[in-house]
Amino acid sequence: MARSGKARGTAVHAFPDNEAPARRLAALVSARFETIDVHVFPDGERRVRVGSPGRHAIIYRSLNDPQSRDPDDKVIEVLLASAALRAAGARRITLVAPYLAYMRQDVAFRPGEAVSQKVIGKLLGGAVDTVLAVDPHLHRTRSLGAVFGAGKGLAISAAPAFVDLLRAERVRPDTVILGPDAESEAQVRRLAKPLGLLGVTAKKRRSGDRKVRVRLPDAGLLKGRPVVLFDDMVSTGATLCQCAVLAGRAGAASIEALAVHALYGPGEQAAFEAAGIARVRSSDSLVHPSNAVALAPLIAAALAGMGRKGR
């Protein structure tokens, strides 16, 4: 597998903010690693310069980050990089976006709103041949193929990486995996089932970006047991904190959290501690101090599968 990647002329192209996880992926698929250079002009516009693409160019870029929270700039830079790689001779371009922005707004909730999922899907889908993302924030949309076109999108789950983490730590058999809402039910099941653990989900009602109301389904299930909160994205931390407070009131023996995408800043850490969360650990979909698991093995396997289907 390693040698065939080089023989086909595959290169992983990454922006400096994603260099570490991108290098891990390049090593696993035995591709050349190329840094994408970005220059920001005084007026804020971008100039993007890429290295030699080879026949298959993989652009590695999470479309947000916990420090700047600037998905707009990242989307524009990916579009420019893709155009430069095409011009340099790339025959196929795959965007690996562990965190894929603008997926949550899949309908116009009020008159006059743009459906960002469709807009960004059209832009990125027209620029690259395939998009691979990790646990994208999809609700009513059945798959990434519906966003980017049949055969052009693939979503993978980070749950297996967290299963390996908990298994290596010999998680207690009476541990409860708690999801924050009904939308996390499948994700909780993917984590709990391989470990033989109980998985439950809370009910959440959101009335604003930082205003949520959470209700546990059966608080009695948590008494005296370790609780691991599992969420796809932690941004403000409001939902996580409410779940933790309720779990504490229900008598949980301990509380910690796992997050696929850690978008929260240092200001939220004090709130987590006050809510009783001993620690928060995340995947490296976004470079963050809480990173505990690497997604490169899962992404490499998914890319290999996509390659076999494309033959």
N, C-alpha and C positions, 0 to 999 in steps of 0.2 A: 504493500500500500504506500509506503513512504517513498520508494523510488519511482513508482508510477506517477505520483503527484508531480515530481520534478520533471519527469519525462514529458508530461503533457504541458509543461510550461505554466504551472499554476503559481500565482503569487498572492500573498495576503497583503493588502494595502490598508494601513491604519493611520488614523490621526494621532497626534502625540498624547491626547488625553486618554486614549484606549490602548496605548502601546503594550503594556504588560500582559493583559489577557489576550491580545491579538498575537503576540509572540508565542504564547502558550499554544494557541490554535495552530499557528504556522508550523511549529515543531511537530505537532501530532499528525498533521496532514503532509508533512515534509514538503512544504511550499517555501519559496523565497519570501522573505519579509521585506516590505518596502514602507518607508514612512511617507505619509502625505504631508507636504509642506503647505502651511497656510500663512499668508501675510495679510494683516488687517491694515487697510489704508486709514489715514486720519479721519476720513468721513464715514468709516465703519464698513465700507465694502470689502469683499474678500478677493484675494487672488490665490488660487489653488494650483499646486504643481505636484504631479505624480511621477513615480519611477516607471521602469519598464514593466508593462503589464503581463506579458506572456499571453497565451491563448485564453486562459481562464483567470480573470481578475476577481478576487474576493475583497470587497470593501468591508472592513470591520469598523462599525461605528454605532455606539449606543446613542440614541437621539434625545438625550438629556443628560444632565449630571447634577449631583447634589450641591455643588458649589455655585455655579452660575445659573442653573435652571434656564437654559437658553435653547429649547428645541428648535426655534426658528433658524438660528445661525447654523445649527448642525444639519438640518435638512438642506439648506442652501448649499453648504459645503459638500454634502454627499452628491447633490445634483451636479455641481461643478466638477467634482472628482470623476464621476461617471462619464461626463462628456469628454474629459481629458483622456481617460482610459480608452474610450471608443476611438478617439482621434489617433491614439498611439498604437492602435491595432488589436485591442482586446476583442475576441470573438464572442466571449460570454462573460457577463458580469453578474456576480451574486452579491447582494447586500446582506451581510450578517449584522442584524440590528438586535442585540440581546434585549435592549429596551426600545420598543417601537412607540414613538409618540403619536398623539392625535387619533388614537383608536377608540377612545371612550365615547366620543360624540358621533354615534352612528345614525341618529335621526335628528330632525329639527324639533327640539322640545318646545320652542315658542316660535311664533311667526317672525320671519326675518333672519333666523339663524342659519348660518352655513353648516352643512354636514361635513365636518372636518375630515372624518374618516374617508369619505369619497374623494375629497379634494386632494389630500395628501396621497391617498392610494393611487390616484391617476398620475400625479407628478412622479412618484417613485416608481410606479409600475411602468411608466413610459421611459424611465431612465435606465433601469436595470432589467435583467432577464428573470431573476428570481429573488425573493426576499425570504430570509429565515429569521424568525424572531422567537424569543423565549417568553412564554406566558403573556402574550399581548392582552391588553385590557379590552377584550371583546365581550359584549353582552348579548345583543340580539343578532349579531353577525355570526354565522355558523362556522366560518373558517377564514383563514387569510386568503385562500383562493377566491373567495367572494369579494375581497378587497382589491386584489391585484390582478385577478384573472385566473382562469382554470390552469392549474399546474405551475403557477408563478409564485405562490406563497406557501410557506410551511411554518406552522407553529409547533414548538416542542415544549415539553414540560420540564421544569427544573426539579420537580419532586424527586426523581431518582438520585440526584446529587445530595439532597437532604436526607433521603433514606440511608444512603451510605454513611453520612455524617453521624446520624443517630445510632445506626447499627454499630459503628466503630466505637462509639461511646458506651455501648451496652445500655441503651435507654431502659428505664424501669418498665416492666410489662404492664403495670397499672397506669401508665401515663395516658393522658387524654390529649388528643390533637383537637384544638378548637379553632374553627374558622369564624371570621367576623360576620359573615352574611351568607345568604342562600347561594350567591354566585360563587362562593368558594367551596361549595360542597364537593365538586369533582376533584378539586385540588387537594382537599383534606383527605379524601378517599385514597388518592394516589400516594399520599404520604403514610397514612395510617395502616392501610391494608397489608402492604408487604412486611410491615413490622409487627403485625398481629395486635395493633393497638385500637382503642376505641376512638372514633372520630365523630365529632358533633359540630354543628354550625349554629351560630347565633342569628338573630334577626336584627337587621339594621334599617333605620329610617333616616335619610339625610335631608336636611333642610337648608344647608349651606356648605361652603367649602370646609369650614371648621365646626359645623353644627351637625352632630349625629346623635341618634338615640339607639342604644343597643339593648336587646333583651335576650337573655340566655334561655334555651329551650327547656332544660331541666337542670337547674342548679345543683340538685342533689347528686348528680353524676360526678361532680367535681370534688366533693368533700374528701379530704385526706389524700388526694391523688395529685401527682405532678401534672401541670398543665403546660402544653406547648402551643402558643398561638401561632397560626400559620396564615400569612397573607401574601397576596401577589405583589402589592405595592404599599409601601409606607412612606407617606409624604409629610402630612402634618402630624401624624401619629394620634389623631383624635380618636379614631376607631379602636386602635390598639390599646390605648389607655383605658377607654371605657370597658372593653372586654376584660382587661386585667383587673380593674377595680371590682367588677362583678364577680370574677373568678375568685378574687381574694375574699369577698364577702361570702361566697359559697363555701369557703373553707379549703381552697386549694392548698396543697402542701408546699408547692413552689410554682413560680410562673416565669417562663422565659418566652422568647418570640423568635420566629424564623420569618424572613422576608425575602422574596425573590428579588424585588427591586427596592433598594434603599435610597430614597430621594430626600430623606430628612437631613436637616442640618444639626450642628452641635447644640443649638438651642432647645431641641426636643429631648435631648438626653435626660435632663433634669425631670421632665414630665414623666418619662418612662420609669425612672427610679421612684418618683413619688407615687406612681400607680402600682408599684410593687413588682415591676418587671426586672428580674435579676440581670438579664442581658438580652441584646438583640443581635442576631447573626444573620448575614445575608449572603446571597450569591454575588459573584463579581460581574453581574450584568451591568452594574454601575460601580465604578471604582469608589470605594467607601471604606472608612475605618472598620466597619462592622463585617467586612467580607470574610467569610469562613469556608466557602466552597467555590471551586472553579468550575465553570461551565464548559470549558474547552473540550473535555472528552465527549460530552453529550452533543455538542455542536459538530465535532469532527465526525461522529457516527452518523449524524443526520445528513451531513454533506456527502458522506460516502453513499448513503442510501439514495440521495437525490441523483448522484452520479450514475448509479446502476440503473435507475429508472430512465435516465436520459439517453442511455445507450441504444 
